[in-house]
């Protein structure tokens, strides 16, 4: 479905070193498809990206959301 497509686009963008586009696609999964099976992995991907940038305040709630 669409959640899978947005998540996959996010992964592709992340692998192509396009973090802004990756974030946009992962956020789309969280905002529009929060009940999908891809919401947790999208939150985890966003958390990893924030953590890598040392944005720990943003990373923590995303890590918690990914585990929910």
C-alpha positions as CSV (number, residue, x, y, z in Angstrom):
1,X,0.0,0.0,0.0
2,X,0.9,3.6,0.2
3,X,2.5,3.4,3.6
4,X,4.9,0.8,2.2
5,X,5.6,3.1,-0.8
6,X,6.4,6.1,1.4
7,X,8.5,4.1,3.7
8,X,10.4,2.6,0.8
9,X,10.9,6.0,-0.8
10,X,12.3,7.2,2.6
11,X,14.8,4.3,2.7
12,X,15.9,5.0,-0.9
13,X,16.4,8.7,-0.2
14,X,18.4,7.8,3.0
15,X,20.6,5.4,1.0
16,X,21.1,8.1,-1.6
17,X,22.2,10.6,1.1
18,X,19.1,12.8,0.7
19,X,18.1,13.1,4.3
20,X,15.6,15.9,3.8
21,X,13.6,13.8,1.3
22,X,14.0,10.8,3.5
23,X,12.6,12.6,6.5
24,X,9.6,13.9,4.5
25,X,8.7,10.4,3.4
26,X,9.1,8.9,6.8
27,X,7.0,11.7,8.4
28,X,4.3,11.1,5.8
29,X,4.1,7.5,7.0
30,X,3.7,8.7,10.6
31,X,1.2,11.4,9.9
32,X,-1.0,9.7,7.4
33,X,-0.6,6.0,8.1
34,X,0.2,5.9,11.8
35,X,-1.8,2.6,12.2
36,X,0.2,0.8,9.5
37,X,2.9,-1.8,10.1
38,X,5.4,0.8,8.7
39,X,4.8,3.4,11.3
40,X,7.2,1.8,13.8
41,X,10.0,1.4,11.3
42,X,9.5,4.9,10.0
43,X,9.7,6.3,13.5
44,X,12.9,4.3,14.1
45,X,14.5,5.5,10.9
46,X,13.7,9.1,11.9
47,X,15.1,8.5,15.4
48,X,18.3,7.1,13.9
49,X,18.7,10.1,11.7
50,X,18.1,12.5,14.5
51,X,20.5,10.6,16.8
52,X,23.2,10.7,14.1
53,X,22.8,14.5,14.0
54,X,23.1,14.6,17.8
55,X,19.5,15.9,18.0
56,X,18.8,13.7,21.1
57,X,15.7,15.7,22.1
58,X,14.0,14.7,18.8
59,X,15.4,11.2,18.8
60,X,14.1,10.1,22.1
61,X,10.3,10.4,21.5
62,X,10.8,8.8,18.1
63,X,12.6,5.8,19.6
64,X,9.8,5.4,22.1
65,X,7.2,5.7,19.3
66,X,9.0,3.0,17.3
67,X,8.8,0.6,20.3
68,X,5.1,1.2,20.9
